[in-house]
Amino acid sequence: MSERYLYMNGRLVPYSEATIHVQSNAVKYGTSVFEGLRAYWNESRQELFVFRLGEHCRRLFDSLKLMRMEHEFTLEELRHSVLETLRKNEYREDVHVRQTAYLAADGNVEATGPTGLAVDARPRKLAGKAALDICVSSWVRIPDGAMPPRIKCSANYQNGRLAFLEAKAGGYDYTVLLNSRGKVSEAPGAALFMVRGGVPATPPVTADVLESITRTTLVQLFREQHGLSVAERDIDRTELCVADEAFLCGSGWEVTPVASVDRLPLSQPAPGPLTRAIAATYFRAVRGELPEYGDWLTPVYGRA
């Protein structure tokens, strides 16, 4: 296809026409919320599956609510906007989708509407090192008393951006932030798991983390497919440094292993055995190869 199309406020438009004004509330004050989600191509079934579309749409509703953005969207419209965008672009490969709701008015900072909706989708395969050398950032994860970290508010991501740029300047691949209580929170745009003594662990949802759909998925897959209960608990900075394994996860990151923390190699070469195992299970689930999780998948072309 010669030109990519986006969904914008009820219609499909060419990429070059999907614009908002520089004086919009979204540009001036960062008043927008979004979802990042994936669709995976299954070659044998000739179908593109959107992974956990309903959960992503419901979380977008939560984001709109907490940011006090007035709208008339329905869950069906949010689902439809993603599926129509993928169909229009006729994708037959793995795709990353970004669904953004934004304040379009030239208003003051206290404006609450009107709210626009845009959906962009493009082919994406995660590129980079097989395992990451990360550091613990000097920046602190935004607390729930300052901004709502549990939702995907665009303004929240300046916190992670500063942390990542600091890590990059220090020669690291990526970083993880502590919360205001000094416990491990998450990486910019990704949840974190570690393994100690064969037990996977991840910070709780009260650790100023995004309520990650991928995190929830992996907790369930660890329990049902590998017979392991994930410990959702506080993690100390030094505990992370002496972990056996660690990995980042998210719709964009999928499952990405960590090799070292603060230049201290983890106990097992990355990716460790549990990281490899859960990554393999996750990719089978998202591509429709585990029938028991079929309700997580929404077919785009209706062949499945």
C-alpha positions in Angstrom: 0.0 0.0 0.0 1.5 3.4 -1.1 0.2 5.4 1.9 -0.5 4.5 5.5 -3.9 5.4 6.9 -4.8 6.4 10.5 -8.2 6.4 12.2 -9.0 9.9 13.4 -12.3 11.0 14.9 -14.5 8.5 13.2 -12.9 8.2 9.8 -9.8 6.8 8.1 -7.4 9.5 6.8 -4.0 9.5 5.0 -1.0 9.7 7.4 -0.2 13.3 6.2 -3.6 14.6 7.1 -3.8 13.2 10.7 -3.0 16.5 12.4 -4.0 18.6 15.4 -3.4 22.3 16.0 -0.2 23.4 17.8 -2.4 25.4 20.2 -4.5 22.4 21.2 -4.7 21.5 24.8 -2.9 18.2 24.0 0.1 20.0 22.6 0.2 22.9 25.1 -0.3 20.8 28.3 0.3 17.2 27.3 -3.4 16.4 27.9 -3.7 13.0 26.3 -3.9 9.4 27.2 -3.1 6.4 25.1 -2.8 2.6 24.7 0.0 0.7 23.1 -1.1 -2.7 21.9 0.1 -5.4 19.5 -1.4 -7.5 16.7 0.3 -10.7 15.7 0.2 -12.5 12.3 -0.5 -16.2 12.3 0.7 -17.5 9.0 -0.9 -20.9 9.2 -4.3 -19.5 9.9 -3.8 -16.4 7.6 -5.1 -14.2 10.4 -4.0 -11.1 12.3 -4.8 -11.3 16.0 -5.1 -8.3 18.3 -3.9 -9.2 21.7 -6.2 -8.4 24.6 -8.0 -5.7 22.8 -10.9 -5.5 25.3 -8.5 -5.0 28.3 -6.7 -2.2 26.5 -9.9 -0.4 25.6 -11.1 -0.7 29.2 -7.8 0.7 30.5 -8.1 3.6 28.1 -11.5 4.4 29.8 -9.8 4.4 33.2 -7.2 6.8 31.8 -9.9 9.1 30.5 -11.7 9.0 33.8 -8.6 9.8 36.0 -7.5 12.6 33.7 -11.1 14.1 33.8 -11.4 14.1 30.0 -15.0 14.3 28.9 -15.9 12.0 26.0 -18.7 10.0 24.5 -16.7 7.0 23.3 -18.0 3.5 23.8 -16.0 0.3 24.2 -17.3 -0.8 20.8 -16.1 2.4 19.1 -12.6 2.0 20.7 -12.5 -1.7 19.5 -13.8 -0.7 16.0 -11.2 2.1 15.6 -8.3 -0.4 16.0 -9.8 -3.1 13.8 -10.7 -0.6 11.0 -7.2 0.9 11.0 -5.6 -2.6 10.7 -8.0 -3.6 7.9 -7.5 -0.4 5.9 -3.7 -0.9 6.0 -4.1 -4.6 5.0 -1.3 -5.7 7.4 -0.1 -9.3 7.1 2.7 -9.0 9.7 3.3 -8.2 13.3 2.0 -4.7 14.1 2.2 -2.2 17.0 -0.9 0.0 17.5 -1.1 3.3 19.3 -4.5 4.5 20.3 -4.6 8.1 21.6 -7.3 10.2 23.1 -6.5 13.9 23.3 -8.0 17.3 24.2 -8.3 19.0 20.9 -9.6 22.4 22.0 -7.5 25.6 22.1 -8.3 25.8 25.8 -6.9 26.6 29.2 -5.1 24.0 31.3 -8.4 23.3 33.2 -10.2 22.3 29.9 -11.9 18.9 30.0 -13.1 18.5 26.4 -13.8 18.0 23.6 -11.8 14.8 23.3 -10.5 13.5 20.0 -9.4 9.9 19.1 -6.6 8.8 16.8 -5.3 5.3 16.0 -2.0 4.6 14.3 -0.7 1.2 13.4 2.7 0.2 11.9 4.8 -2.9 11.5 7.2 -3.3 14.4 9.7 -5.9 15.5 11.6 -5.2 18.7 15.2 -4.4 17.7 18.2 -4.2 19.9 20.5 -6.3 22.1 19.5 -9.8 23.1 19.8 -8.8 26.7 20.0 -5.4 28.3 22.6 -3.8 30.6 20.5 -1.6 32.8 21.1 0.8 35.7 19.1 2.1 38.6 18.1 5.7 37.8 18.8 8.7 40.0 15.3 9.9 39.0 12.4 8.7 41.2 9.2 7.2 39.7 6.3 9.6 39.9 4.2 8.8 43.0 0.5 8.3 42.9 0.1 11.5 45.0 1.6 13.6 42.2 0.4 11.9 39.0 -1.5 8.7 38.4 1.3 6.3 37.3 -1.2 3.3 37.0 -2.6 4.8 33.7 -1.0 5.6 30.3 -1.1 9.4 30.5 1.3 10.9 28.0 2.7 13.5 30.5 3.8 10.6 32.7 6.4 9.5 30.2 8.6 12.6 30.7 9.6 10.9 33.9 10.8 7.8 32.1 12.3 9.9 29.3 14.6 11.7 31.7 15.6 8.4 33.3 16.4 6.8 29.9 18.4 9.7 28.6 20.5 9.6 31.9 21.1 5.9 31.4 22.1 6.3 27.8 24.5 9.1 28.7 26.1 6.7 31.2 26.6 3.9 28.6 23.7 1.7 29.7 21.0 0.1 27.4 18.1 1.1 29.7 17.1 1.8 33.3 14.8 1.0 36.1 13.3 3.6 38.6 12.8 3.3 42.3 9.7 4.8 43.9 9.6 7.4 46.6 9.8 4.7 49.2 13.1 3.4 47.8 11.7 0.2 46.3 11.9 -1.0 42.7 9.0 0.4 40.6 9.4 -0.2 36.9 11.4 0.7 33.8 10.3 3.5 31.5 7.4 2.0 29.6 7.9 -1.5 30.9 7.2 -3.7 33.9 10.0 -5.6 35.6 10.2 -9.2 36.8 13.1 -10.9 38.6 13.8 -14.5 39.7 15.4 -15.6 42.9 15.7 -19.2 44.1 13.4 -20.2 41.2 10.6 -17.9 42.3 9.5 -15.1 39.9 8.7 -11.8 41.6 7.4 -8.4 40.4 6.6 -5.2 42.2 2.9 -4.8 43.3 0.5 -2.5 41.6 0.9 -0.2 44.7 4.6 0.4 43.9 3.7 3.3 41.5 3.7 1.1 38.5 1.5 1.1 35.4 -1.3 -1.5 35.7 0.4 -3.4 32.9 -1.7 -5.9 30.9 1.4 -7.8 29.8 2.4 -8.1 33.5 -1.0 -9.5 34.4 -0.8 -11.9 31.4 2.6 -13.3 32.5 1.5 -13.7 36.1 -1.4 -15.9 34.8 0.8 -17.8 32.4 3.4 -18.5 35.1 0.7 -20.0 37.3 -1.3 -21.9 34.7 1.4 -23.1 32.3 4.5 -23.4 34.5 3.0 -24.1 37.9 4.7 -21.1 39.5 3.1 -18.4 41.7 4.6 -15.0 41.1 5.4 -13.1 44.3 3.9 -9.6 43.9 5.9 -7.8 46.5 8.3 -5.0 47.2 11.8 -5.5 45.7 14.9 -3.7 47.1 17.5 -2.2 44.8 20.2 -4.5 46.1 18.0 -7.5 45.8 17.6 -6.8 42.1 21.4 -6.7 41.7 21.8 -10.2 43.1 18.8 -11.8 41.3 19.3 -15.0 39.3 17.3 -13.6 36.3 15.4 -10.4 35.4 13.4 -9.2 32.4 11.3 -6.3 31.2 7.9 -6.8 29.7 5.1 -4.8 28.0 3.2 -4.6 24.8 6.1 -2.9 23.1 8.9 -4.7 25.0 7.2 -8.1 24.9 9.7 -10.2 27.1 13.2 -8.7 27.0 15.9 -10.2 29.3 18.3 -8.2 31.5 22.0 -9.2 31.7 23.3 -6.8 34.4 22.2 -4.1 36.9 24.6 -1.3 37.7 27.3 -3.2 35.8 26.8 -6.2 38.1 26.0 -9.4 36.0 23.0 -11.3 37.2 23.7 -14.8 38.6 22.7 -16.6 35.4 23.6 -15.7 31.8 20.7 -13.9 30.1 18.2 -15.0 29.1 17.9 -17.4 32.1 15.8 -20.5 31.9 12.6 -19.1 33.4 12.9 -16.0 31.1 13.2 -18.3 28.1 10.3 -20.4 29.2 7.8 -17.6 29.9 8.8 -15.8 26.7 8.1 -18.9 24.6 4.7 -19.4 26.3 3.8 -15.8 25.8 4.6 -15.8 22.1 2.6 -19.0 21.6 -0.4 -17.3 23.4 -0.3 -14.1 21.4 -0.1 -15.9 18.1 -3.1 -18.1 18.8 -1.1 -21.3 19.4 -2.6 -22.0 22.9 -6.4 -22.6 22.3 -7.2 -22.1 26.0 -6.4 -18.4 25.7 -8.4 -17.8 22.6 -10.5 -15.2 24.3 -7.4 -13.0 24.6 -7.4 -12.7 20.8 -9.5 -10.6 18.4 -9.2 -11.6 14.7 -8.9 -8.7 12.3 -10.0 -10.3 9.1 -12.6 -12.7 10.5 -11.0 -15.9 9.2 -10.5 -17.4 12.6 
